[in-house]
Amino acid sequence: MSEFILVAEDFNDDPIELPVEDDNTLLLSTLQGQFPGATGMKYRNPESKAIRGIRLNESKLHPPGGGGWNGHIFYCVFPKGTS
């Protein structure tokens, strides 16, 4: 059964649910299918309030350490000057 995470293009947009893979990663191609041009994701750390980037390795986005994907809304990262 697929798990879904909440992803929005920007902080003011409503999120959509995207499915993660069996290894709990999100394929970059899945992200780009809904958000063309996206190169990664970020989220707001609830403890520090800082923005954190999500690790991308071999075209797979990996969940944040510890708590996994749950409890966060993730936002797309685009190359500078394109969004």
mmCIF file as gemmi writes it, N, C-alpha and C atoms, coordinates in Angstrom:
data_model
loop_
_atom_site.group_PDB
_atom_site.id
_atom_site.type_symbol
_atom_site.label_atom_id
_atom_site.label_alt_id
_atom_site.label_comp_id
_atom_site.label_asym_id
_atom_site.label_entity_id
_atom_site.label_seq_id
_atom_site.pdbx_PDB_ins_code
_atom_site.Cartn_x
_atom_site.Cartn_y
_atom_site.Cartn_z
_atom_site.occupancy
_atom_site.B_iso_or_equiv
_atom_site.pdbx_formal_charge
_atom_site.auth_seq_id
_atom_site.auth_asym_id
_atom_site.pdbx_PDB_model_num
ATOM 1 N N . MET Axp A 1 ? 0.848 -1.184 0 1 0 ? 1 A 1
ATOM 2 C CA . MET Axp A 1 ? 0 0 0 1 0 ? 1 A 1
ATOM 3 C C . MET Axp A 1 ? 0.89 1.242 0 1 0 ? 1 A 1
ATOM 4 N N . SER Axp A 2 ? 0.612 2.16 -0.873 1 0 ? 2 A 1
ATOM 5 C CA . SER Axp A 2 ? 1.437 3.354 -1.011 1 0 ? 2 A 1
ATOM 6 C C . SER Axp A 2 ? 1.163 4.357 0.09 1 0 ? 2 A 1
ATOM 7 N N . GLU Axp A 3 ? 2.234 4.986 0.538 1 0 ? 3 A 1
ATOM 8 C CA . GLU Axp A 3 ? 2.137 6.117 1.439 1 0 ? 3 A 1
ATOM 9 C C . GLU Axp A 3 ? 2.182 7.368 0.572 1 0 ? 3 A 1
ATOM 10 N N . PHE Axp A 4 ? 1.532 8.416 1.024 1 0 ? 4 A 1
ATOM 11 C CA . PHE Axp A 4 ? 1.512 9.678 0.287 1 0 ? 4 A 1
ATOM 12 C C . PHE Axp A 4 ? 2.067 10.785 1.163 1 0 ? 4 A 1
ATOM 13 N N . ILE Axp A 5 ? 2.735 11.75 0.534 1 0 ? 5 A 1
ATOM 14 C CA . ILE Axp A 5 ? 3.221 12.92 1.25 1 0 ? 5 A 1
ATOM 15 C C . ILE Axp A 5 ? 2.589 14.162 0.636 1 0 ? 5 A 1
ATOM 16 N N . LEU Axp A 6 ? 2.527 15.228 1.423 1 0 ? 6 A 1
ATOM 17 C CA . LEU Axp A 6 ? 1.94 16.487 0.978 1 0 ? 6 A 1
ATOM 18 C C . LEU Axp A 6 ? 3.012 17.377 0.38 1 0 ? 6 A 1
ATOM 19 N N . VAL Axp A 7 ? 2.778 17.828 -0.862 1 0 ? 7 A 1
ATOM 20 C CA . VAL Axp A 7 ? 3.745 18.673 -1.57 1 0 ? 7 A 1
ATOM 21 C C . VAL Axp A 7 ? 2.998 19.832 -2.207 1 0 ? 7 A 1
ATOM 22 N N . ALA Axp A 8 ? 3.559 21.037 -2.077 1 0 ? 8 A 1
ATOM 23 C CA . ALA Axp A 8 ? 3 22.233 -2.715 1 0 ? 8 A 1
ATOM 24 C C . ALA Axp A 8 ? 4.096 22.925 -3.509 1 0 ? 8 A 1
ATOM 25 N N . GLU Axp A 9 ? 3.683 23.69 -4.497 1 0 ? 9 A 1
ATOM 26 C CA . GLU Axp A 9 ? 4.672 24.398 -5.315 1 0 ? 9 A 1
ATOM 27 C C . GLU Axp A 9 ? 5.337 25.513 -4.52 1 0 ? 9 A 1
ATOM 28 N N . ASP Axp A 10 ? 4.537 26.219 -3.699 1 0 ? 10 A 1
ATOM 29 C CA . ASP Axp A 10 ? 5.052 27.351 -2.931 1 0 ? 10 A 1
ATOM 30 C C . ASP Axp A 10 ? 4.333 27.402 -1.593 1 0 ? 10 A 1
ATOM 31 N N . PHE Axp A 11 ? 4.8 28.239 -0.686 1 0 ? 11 A 1
ATOM 32 C CA . PHE Axp A 11 ? 4.252 28.318 0.663 1 0 ? 11 A 1
ATOM 33 C C . PHE Axp A 11 ? 2.794 28.767 0.703 1 0 ? 11 A 1
ATOM 34 N N . ASN Axp A 12 ? 2.305 29.45 -0.311 1 0 ? 12 A 1
ATOM 35 C CA . ASN Axp A 12 ? 0.922 29.94 -0.332 1 0 ? 12 A 1
ATOM 36 C C . ASN Axp A 12 ? -0.022 29.03 -1.107 1 0 ? 12 A 1
ATOM 37 N N . ASP Axp A 13 ? 0.459 27.904 -1.608 1 0 ? 13 A 1
ATOM 38 C CA . ASP Axp A 13 ? -0.352 27.01 -2.428 1 0 ? 13 A 1
ATOM 39 C C . ASP Axp A 13 ? -0.883 25.839 -1.611 1 0 ? 13 A 1
ATOM 40 N N . ASP Axp A 14 ? -2.012 25.289 -2.06 1 0 ? 14 A 1
ATOM 41 C CA . ASP Axp A 14 ? -2.554 24.084 -1.435 1 0 ? 14 A 1
ATOM 42 C C . ASP Axp A 14 ? -1.702 22.885 -1.847 1 0 ? 14 A 1
ATOM 43 N N . PRO Axp A 15 ? -1.412 21.996 -0.901 1 0 ? 15 A 1
ATOM 44 C CA . PRO Axp A 15 ? -0.601 20.818 -1.239 1 0 ? 15 A 1
ATOM 45 C C . PRO Axp A 15 ? -1.408 19.746 -1.95 1 0 ? 15 A 1
ATOM 46 N N . ILE Axp A 16 ? -0.704 18.9 -2.686 1 0 ? 16 A 1
ATOM 47 C CA . ILE Axp A 16 ? -1.291 17.702 -3.266 1 0 ? 16 A 1
ATOM 48 C C . ILE Axp A 16 ? -0.554 16.5 -2.679 1 0 ? 16 A 1
ATOM 49 N N . GLU Axp A 17 ? -1.153 15.336 -2.777 1 0 ? 17 A 1
ATOM 50 C CA . GLU Axp A 17 ? -0.532 14.123 -2.267 1 0 ? 17 A 1
ATOM 51 C C . GLU Axp A 17 ? 0.238 13.425 -3.389 1 0 ? 17 A 1
ATOM 52 N N . LEU Axp A 18 ? 1.487 13.082 -3.103 1 0 ? 18 A 1
ATOM 53 C CA . LEU Axp A 18 ? 2.307 12.325 -4.047 1 0 ? 18 A 1
ATOM 54 C C . LEU Axp A 18 ? 2.71 11.002 -3.402 1 0 ? 18 A 1
ATOM 55 N N . PRO Axp A 19 ? 2.701 9.915 -4.166 1 0 ? 19 A 1
ATOM 56 C CA . PRO Axp A 19 ? 3.042 8.602 -3.601 1 0 ? 19 A 1
ATOM 57 C C . PRO Axp A 19 ? 4.549 8.409 -3.465 1 0 ? 19 A 1
ATOM 58 N N . VAL Axp A 20 ? 4.95 7.778 -2.361 1 0 ? 20 A 1
ATOM 59 C CA . VAL Axp A 20 ? 6.349 7.411 -2.182 1 0 ? 20 A 1
ATOM 60 C C . VAL Axp A 20 ? 6.541 5.957 -2.59 1 0 ? 20 A 1
ATOM 61 N N . GLU Axp A 21 ? 7.783 5.597 -2.853 1 0 ? 21 A 1
ATOM 62 C CA . GLU Axp A 21 ? 8.133 4.241 -3.28 1 0 ? 21 A 1
ATOM 63 C C . GLU Axp A 21 ? 8.186 3.298 -2.076 1 0 ? 21 A 1
ATOM 64 N N . ASP Axp A 22 ? 8.315 2.013 -2.357 1 0 ? 22 A 1
ATOM 65 C CA . ASP Axp A 22 ? 8.39 1.004 -1.297 1 0 ? 22 A 1
ATOM 66 C C . ASP Axp A 22 ? 9.566 1.237 -0.353 1 0 ? 22 A 1
ATOM 67 N N . ASP Axp A 23 ? 10.647 1.867 -0.845 1 0 ? 23 A 1
ATOM 68 C CA . ASP Axp A 23 ? 11.804 2.147 0.016 1 0 ? 23 A 1
ATOM 69 C C . ASP Axp A 23 ? 11.675 3.487 0.743 1 0 ? 23 A 1
ATOM 70 N N . ASN Axp A 24 ? 10.477 4.09 0.706 1 0 ? 24 A 1
ATOM 71 C CA . ASN Axp A 24 ? 10.136 5.339 1.394 1 0 ? 24 A 1
ATOM 72 C C . ASN Axp A 24 ? 10.81 6.565 0.787 1 0 ? 24 A 1
ATOM 73 N N . THR Axp A 25 ? 11.261 6.476 -0.462 1 0 ? 25 A 1
ATOM 74 C CA . THR Axp A 25 ? 11.799 7.636 -1.163 1 0 ? 25 A 1
ATOM 75 C C . THR Axp A 25 ? 10.744 8.156 -2.13 1 0 ? 25 A 1
ATOM 76 N N . LEU Axp A 26 ? 10.95 9.377 -2.578 1 0 ? 26 A 1
ATOM 77 C CA . LEU Axp A 26 ? 10.097 9.974 -3.607 1 0 ? 26 A 1
ATOM 78 C C . LEU Axp A 26 ? 10.948 10.138 -4.85 1 0 ? 26 A 1
ATOM 79 N N . LEU Axp A 27 ? 10.489 9.578 -5.955 1 0 ? 27 A 1
ATOM 80 C CA . LEU Axp A 27 ? 11.231 9.721 -7.206 1 0 ? 27 A 1
ATOM 81 C C . LEU Axp A 27 ? 11.162 11.164 -7.694 1 0 ? 27 A 1
ATOM 82 N N . LEU Axp A 28 ? 12.286 11.673 -8.158 1 0 ? 28 A 1
ATOM 83 C CA . LEU Axp A 28 ? 12.302 13.014 -8.725 1 0 ? 28 A 1
ATOM 84 C C . LEU Axp A 28 ? 11.333 13.093 -9.905 1 0 ? 28 A 1
ATOM 85 N N . SER Axp A 29 ? 11.209 12.02 -10.667 1 0 ? 29 A 1
ATOM 86 C CA . SER Axp A 29 ? 10.278 12.008 -11.806 1 0 ? 29 A 1
ATOM 87 C C . SER Axp A 29 ? 8.827 12.149 -11.357 1 0 ? 29 A 1
ATOM 88 N N . THR Axp A 30 ? 8.481 11.601 -10.191 1 0 ? 30 A 1
ATOM 89 C CA . THR Axp A 30 ? 7.122 11.764 -9.659 1 0 ? 30 A 1
ATOM 90 C C . THR Axp A 30 ? 6.878 13.222 -9.295 1 0 ? 30 A 1
ATOM 91 N N . LEU Axp A 31 ? 7.857 13.844 -8.639 1 0 ? 31 A 1
ATOM 92 C CA . LEU Axp A 31 ? 7.743 15.263 -8.291 1 0 ? 31 A 1
ATOM 93 C C . LEU Axp A 31 ? 7.609 16.11 -9.549 1 0 ? 31 A 1
ATOM 94 N N . GLN Axp A 32 ? 8.458 15.84 -10.542 1 0 ? 32 A 1
ATOM 95 C CA . GLN Axp A 32 ? 8.451 16.637 -11.774 1 0 ? 32 A 1
ATOM 96 C C . GLN Axp A 32 ? 7.219 16.387 -12.629 1 0 ? 32 A 1
ATOM 97 N N . GLY Axp A 33 ? 6.576 15.243 -12.463 1 0 ? 33 A 1
ATOM 98 C CA . GLY Axp A 33 ? 5.34 14.982 -13.185 1 0 ? 33 A 1
ATOM 99 C C . GLY Axp A 33 ? 4.225 15.928 -12.779 1 0 ? 33 A 1
ATOM 100 N N . GLN Axp A 34 ? 4.226 16.352 -11.536 1 0 ? 34 A 1
ATOM 101 C CA . GLN Axp A 34 ? 3.213 17.287 -11.039 1 0 ? 34 A 1
ATOM 102 C C . GLN Axp A 34 ? 3.718 18.722 -11.01 1 0 ? 34 A 1
ATOM 103 N N . PHE Axp A 35 ? 5.036 18.889 -10.879 1 0 ? 35 A 1
ATOM 104 C CA . PHE Axp A 35 ? 5.649 20.211 -10.778 1 0 ? 35 A 1
ATOM 105 C C . PHE Axp A 35 ? 6.82 20.283 -11.76 1 0 ? 35 A 1
ATOM 106 N N . PRO Axp A 36 ? 6.526 20.473 -13.053 1 0 ? 36 A 1
ATOM 107 C CA . PRO Axp A 36 ? 7.598 20.503 -14.061 1 0 ? 36 A 1
ATOM 108 C C . PRO Axp A 36 ? 8.67 21.544 -13.718 1 0 ? 36 A 1
ATOM 109 N N . GLY Axp A 37 ? 9.914 21.128 -13.861 1 0 ? 37 A 1
ATOM 110 C CA . GLY Axp A 37 ? 11.037 22.014 -13.582 1 0 ? 37 A 1
ATOM 111 C C . GLY Axp A 37 ? 11.557 21.942 -12.152 1 0 ? 37 A 1
ATOM 112 N N . ALA Axp A 38 ? 10.822 21.271 -11.255 1 0 ? 38 A 1
ATOM 113 C CA . ALA Axp A 38 ? 11.286 21.146 -9.872 1 0 ? 38 A 1
ATOM 114 C C . ALA Axp A 38 ? 12.571 20.33 -9.832 1 0 ? 38 A 1
ATOM 115 N N . THR Axp A 39 ? 13.496 20.756 -8.978 1 0 ? 39 A 1
ATOM 116 C CA . THR Axp A 39 ? 14.771 20.049 -8.851 1 0 ? 39 A 1
ATOM 117 C C . THR Axp A 39 ? 14.971 19.461 -7.458 1 0 ? 39 A 1
ATOM 118 N N . GLY Axp A 40 ? 14.038 19.705 -6.548 1 0 ? 40 A 1
ATOM 119 C CA . GLY Axp A 40 ? 14.136 19.199 -5.192 1 0 ? 40 A 1
ATOM 120 C C . GLY Axp A 40 ? 12.984 19.683 -4.344 1 0 ? 40 A 1
ATOM 121 N N . MET Axp A 41 ? 13.115 19.462 -3.023 1 0 ? 41 A 1
ATOM 122 C CA . MET Axp A 41 ? 12.076 19.887 -2.084 1 0 ? 41 A 1
ATOM 123 C C . MET Axp A 41 ? 12.718 20.443 -0.818 1 0 ? 41 A 1
ATOM 124 N N . LYS Axp A 42 ? 11.918 21.189 -0.079 1 0 ? 42 A 1
ATOM 125 C CA . LYS Axp A 42 ? 12.316 21.757 1.203 1 0 ? 42 A 1
ATOM 126 C C . LYS Axp A 42 ? 11.099 21.756 2.125 1 0 ? 42 A 1
ATOM 127 N N . TYR Axp A 43 ? 11.336 21.983 3.412 1 0 ? 43 A 1
ATOM 128 C CA . TYR Axp A 43 ? 10.244 22.078 4.385 1 0 ? 43 A 1
ATOM 129 C C . TYR Axp A 43 ? 10.705 22.939 5.544 1 0 ? 43 A 1
ATOM 130 N N . ARG Axp A 44 ? 9.743 23.387 6.353 1 0 ? 44 A 1
ATOM 131 C CA . ARG Axp A 44 ? 10.077 24.191 7.516 1 0 ? 44 A 1
ATOM 132 C C . ARG Axp A 44 ? 10.238 23.279 8.725 1 0 ? 44 A 1
ATOM 133 N N . ASN Axp A 45 ? 11.411 23.335 9.356 1 0 ? 45 A 1
ATOM 134 C CA . ASN Axp A 45 ? 11.665 22.576 10.571 1 0 ? 45 A 1
ATOM 135 C C . ASN Axp A 45 ? 10.821 23.181 11.695 1 0 ? 45 A 1
ATOM 136 N N . PRO Axp A 46 ? 9.906 22.398 12.296 1 0 ? 46 A 1
ATOM 137 C CA . PRO Axp A 46 ? 9.021 22.964 13.314 1 0 ? 46 A 1
ATOM 138 C C . PRO Axp A 46 ? 9.746 23.41 14.581 1 0 ? 46 A 1
ATOM 139 N N . GLU Axp A 47 ? 10.923 22.86 14.859 1 0 ? 47 A 1
ATOM 140 C CA . GLU Axp A 47 ? 11.659 23.236 16.07 1 0 ? 47 A 1
ATOM 141 C C . GLU Axp A 47 ? 12.446 24.53 15.886 1 0 ? 47 A 1
ATOM 142 N N . SER Axp A 48 ? 13.226 24.613 14.829 1 0 ? 48 A 1
ATOM 143 C CA . SER Axp A 48 ? 14.075 25.795 14.624 1 0 ? 48 A 1
ATOM 144 C C . SER Axp A 48 ? 13.403 26.864 13.766 1 0 ? 48 A 1
ATOM 145 N N . LYS Axp A 49 ? 12.34 26.497 13.076 1 0 ? 49 A 1
ATOM 146 C CA . LYS Axp A 49 ? 11.623 27.372 12.121 1 0 ? 49 A 1
ATOM 147 C C . LYS Axp A 49 ? 12.446 27.667 10.873 1 0 ? 49 A 1
ATOM 148 N N . ALA Axp A 50 ? 13.611 27.048 10.739 1 0 ? 50 A 1
ATOM 149 C CA . ALA Axp A 50 ? 14.452 27.227 9.546 1 0 ? 50 A 1
ATOM 150 C C . ALA Axp A 50 ? 13.942 26.332 8.422 1 0 ? 50 A 1
ATOM 151 N N . ILE Axp A 51 ? 14.257 26.716 7.207 1 0 ? 51 A 1
ATOM 152 C CA . ILE Axp A 51 ? 13.921 25.912 6.038 1 0 ? 51 A 1
ATOM 153 C C . ILE Axp A 51 ? 15.026 24.876 5.851 1 0 ? 51 A 1
ATOM 154 N N . ARG Axp A 52 ? 14.636 23.619 5.656 1 0 ? 52 A 1
ATOM 155 C CA . ARG Axp A 52 ? 15.591 22.535 5.431 1 0 ? 52 A 1
ATOM 156 C C . ARG Axp A 52 ? 15.384 21.948 4.044 1 0 ? 52 A 1
ATOM 157 N N . GLY Axp A 53 ? 16.468 21.604 3.411 1 0 ? 53 A 1
ATOM 158 C CA . GLY Axp A 53 ? 16.409 20.928 2.118 1 0 ? 53 A 1
ATOM 159 C C . GLY Axp A 53 ? 16.314 19.426 2.301 1 0 ? 53 A 1
ATOM 160 N N . ILE Axp A 54 ? 15.717 18.772 1.33 1 0 ? 54 A 1
ATOM 161 C CA . ILE Axp A 54 ? 15.597 17.314 1.311 1 0 ? 54 A 1
ATOM 162 C C . ILE Axp A 54 ? 16.735 16.745 0.471 1 0 ? 54 A 1
ATOM 163 N N . ARG Axp A 55 ? 17.338 15.685 0.972 1 0 ? 55 A 1
ATOM 164 C CA . ARG Axp A 55 ? 18.469 15.062 0.275 1 0 ? 55 A 1
ATOM 165 C C . ARG Axp A 55 ? 17.997 14.368 -1.005 1 0 ? 55 A 1
ATOM 166 N N . LEU Axp A 56 ? 18.727 14.633 -2.09 1 0 ? 56 A 1
ATOM 167 C CA . LEU Axp A 56 ? 18.481 14.004 -3.391 1 0 ? 56 A 1
ATOM 168 C C . LEU Axp A 56 ? 19.707 13.176 -3.741 1 0 ? 56 A 1
ATOM 169 N N . ASN Axp A 57 ? 19.485 11.888 -4.02 1 0 ? 57 A 1
ATOM 170 C CA . ASN Axp A 57 ? 20.576 10.996 -4.39 1 0 ? 57 A 1
ATOM 171 C C . ASN Axp A 57 ? 20.054 10.017 -5.434 1 0 ? 57 A 1
ATOM 172 N N . GLU Axp A 58 ? 20.729 9.949 -6.579 1 0 ? 58 A 1
ATOM 173 C CA . GLU Axp A 58 ? 20.354 9.048 -7.666 1 0 ? 58 A 1
ATOM 174 C C . GLU Axp A 58 ? 18.876 9.192 -8.052 1 0 ? 58 A 1
ATOM 175 N N . SER Axp A 59 ? 18.439 10.433 -8.205 1 0 ? 59 A 1
ATOM 176 C CA . SER Axp A 59 ? 17.067 10.777 -8.627 1 0 ? 59 A 1
ATOM 177 C C . SER Axp A 59 ? 15.995 10.341 -7.636 1 0 ? 59 A 1
ATOM 178 N N . LYS Axp A 60 ? 16.373 10.156 -6.366 1 0 ? 60 A 1
ATOM 179 C CA . LYS Axp A 60 ? 15.423 9.824 -5.317 1 0 ? 60 A 1
ATOM 180 C C . LYS Axp A 60 ? 15.55 10.841 -4.191 1 0 ? 60 A 1
ATOM 181 N N . LEU Axp A 61 ? 14.415 11.376 -3.751 1 0 ? 61 A 1
ATOM 182 C CA . LEU Axp A 61 ? 14.374 12.269 -2.607 1 0 ? 61 A 1
ATOM 183 C C . LEU Axp A 61 ? 14.161 11.421 -1.355 1 0 ? 61 A 1
ATOM 184 N N . HIS Axp A 62 ? 14.987 11.65 -0.339 1 0 ? 62 A 1
ATOM 185 C CA . HIS Axp A 62 ? 14.955 10.849 0.871 1 0 ? 62 A 1
ATOM 186 C C . HIS Axp A 62 ? 14.257 11.602 1.995 1 0 ? 62 A 1
ATOM 187 N N . PRO Axp A 63 ? 13.485 10.901 2.833 1 0 ? 63 A 1
ATOM 188 C CA . PRO Axp A 63 ? 12.756 11.577 3.911 1 0 ? 63 A 1
ATOM 189 C C . PRO Axp A 63 ? 13.713 12.19 4.931 1 0 ? 63 A 1
ATOM 190 N N . PRO Axp A 64 ? 13.246 13.228 5.627 1 0 ? 64 A 1
ATOM 191 C CA . PRO Axp A 64 ? 14.071 13.811 6.686 1 0 ? 64 A 1
ATOM 192 C C . PRO Axp A 64 ? 14.384 12.764 7.75 1 0 ? 64 A 1
ATOM 193 N N . GLY Axp A 65 ? 15.529 12.887 8.397 1 0 ? 65 A 1
ATOM 194 C CA . GLY Axp A 65 ? 15.912 11.947 9.444 1 0 ? 65 A 1
ATOM 195 C C . GLY Axp A 65 ? 14.925 11.939 10.602 1 0 ? 65 A 1
ATOM 196 N N . GLY Axp A 66 ? 14.852 10.827 11.277 1 0 ? 66 A 1
ATOM 197 C CA . GLY Axp A 66 ? 13.993 10.724 12.451 1 0 ? 66 A 1
ATOM 198 C C . GLY Axp A 66 ? 12.554 10.428 12.119 1 0 ? 66 A 1
ATOM 199 N N . GLY Axp A 67 ? 11.742 11.456 11.96 1 0 ? 67 A 1
ATOM 200 C CA . GLY Axp A 67 ? 10.301 11.3 11.816 1 0 ? 67 A 1
ATOM 201 C C . GLY Axp A 67 ? 9.79 10.904 10.448 1 0 ? 67 A 1
ATOM 202 N N . GLY Axp A 68 ? 10.649 10.827 9.46 1 0 ? 68 A 1
ATOM 203 C CA . GLY Axp A 68 ? 10.181 10.475 8.122 1 0 ? 68 A 1
ATOM 204 C C . GLY Axp A 68 ? 9.392 11.6 7.477 1 0 ? 68 A 1
ATOM 205 N N . TRP Axp A 69 ? 8.537 11.229 6.547 1 0 ? 69 A 1
ATOM 206 C CA . TRP Axp A 69 ? 7.773 12.22 5.773 1 0 ? 69 A 1
ATOM 207 C C . TRP Axp A 69 ? 6.601 12.818 6.546 1 0 ? 69 A 1
ATOM 208 N N . ASN Axp A 70 ? 6.053 12.089 7.49 1 0 ? 70 A 1
ATOM 209 C CA . ASN Axp A 70 ? 4.805 12.494 8.149 1 0 ? 70 A 1
ATOM 210 C C . ASN Axp A 70 ? 4.919 13.804 8.908 1 0 ? 70 A 1
ATOM 211 N N . GLY Axp A 71 ? 3.813 14.533 8.897 1 0 ? 71 A 1
ATOM 212 C CA . GLY Axp A 71 ? 3.723 15.743 9.691 1 0 ? 71 A 1
ATOM 213 C C . GLY Axp A 71 ? 4.268 16.993 9.045 1 0 ? 71 A 1
ATOM 214 N N . HIS Axp A 72 ? 4.724 16.918 7.81 1 0 ? 72 A 1
ATOM 215 C CA . HIS Axp A 72 ? 5.301 18.077 7.134 1 0 ? 72 A 1
ATOM 216 C C . HIS Axp A 72 ? 4.567 18.32 5.816 1 0 ? 72 A 1
ATOM 217 N N . ILE Axp A 73 ? 4.556 19.561 5.408 1 0 ? 73 A 1
ATOM 218 C CA . ILE Axp A 73 ? 4.215 19.899 4.031 1 0 ? 73 A 1
ATOM 219 C C . ILE Axp A 73 ? 5.537 20.263 3.369 1 0 ? 73 A 1
ATOM 220 N N . PHE Axp A 74 ? 5.799 19.659 2.236 1 0 ? 74 A 1
ATOM 221 C CA . PHE Axp A 74 ? 7.041 19.879 1.511 1 0 ? 74 A 1
ATOM 222 C C . PHE Axp A 74 ? 6.774 20.832 0.352 1 0 ? 74 A 1
ATOM 223 N N . TYR Axp A 75 ? 7.768 21.641 0.038 1 0 ? 75 A 1
ATOM 224 C CA . TYR Axp A 75 ? 7.638 22.655 -0.997 1 0 ? 75 A 1
ATOM 225 C C . TYR Axp A 75 ? 8.71 22.422 -2.067 1 0 ? 75 A 1
ATOM 226 N N . CYS Axp A 76 ? 8.333 22.696 -3.299 1 0 ? 76 A 1
ATOM 227 C CA . CYS Axp A 76 ? 9.23 22.462 -4.424 1 0 ? 76 A 1
ATOM 228 C C . CYS Axp A 76 ? 10.37 23.464 -4.44 1 0 ? 76 A 1
ATOM 229 N N . VAL Axp A 77 ? 11.501 22.996 -4.923 1 0 ? 77 A 1
ATOM 230 C CA . VAL Axp A 77 ? 12.654 23.844 -5.179 1 0 ? 77 A 1
ATOM 231 C C . VAL Axp A 77 ? 12.837 23.892 -6.69 1 0 ? 77 A 1
ATOM 232 N N . PHE Axp A 78 ? 13.01 25.109 -7.201 1 0 ? 78 A 1
ATOM 233 C CA . PHE Axp A 78 ? 13.241 25.329 -8.634 1 0 ? 78 A 1
ATOM 234 C C . PHE Axp A 78 ? 14.557 26.065 -8.804 1 0 ? 78 A 1
ATOM 235 N N . PRO Axp A 79 ? 15.224 25.889 -9.935 1 0 ? 79 A 1
ATOM 236 C CA . PRO Axp A 79 ? 16.438 26.674 -10.179 1 0 ? 79 A 1
ATOM 237 C C . PRO Axp A 79 ? 16.143 28.167 -10.081 1 0 ? 79 A 1
ATOM 238 N N . LYS Axp A 80 ? 17.07 28.918 -9.558 1 0 ? 80 A 1
ATOM 239 C CA . LYS Axp A 80 ? 16.867 30.362 -9.416 1 0 ? 80 A 1
ATOM 240 C C . LYS Axp A 80 ? 16.51 31.009 -10.742 1 0 ? 80 A 1
ATOM 241 N N . GLY Axp A 81 ? 15.528 31.913 -10.677 1 0 ? 81 A 1
ATOM 242 C CA . GLY Axp A 81 ? 15.11 32.65 -11.863 1 0 ? 81 A 1
ATOM 243 C C . GLY Axp A 81 ? 14.091 31.934 -12.721 1 0 ? 81 A 1
ATOM 244 N N . THR Axp A 82 ? 13.55 30.769 -12.246 1 0 ? 82 A 1
ATOM 245 C CA . THR Axp A 82 ? 12.588 30.039 -13.073 1 0 ? 82 A 1
ATOM 246 C C . THR Axp A 82 ? 11.195 29.976 -12.483 1 0 ? 82 A 1
ATOM 247 N N . SER Axp A 83 ? 11.004 30.37 -11.223 1 0 ? 83 A 1
ATOM 248 C CA . SER Axp A 83 ? 9.655 30.271 -10.66 1 0 ? 83 A 1
ATOM 249 C C . SER Axp A 83 ? 9.072 31.641 -10.418 1 0 ? 83 A 1
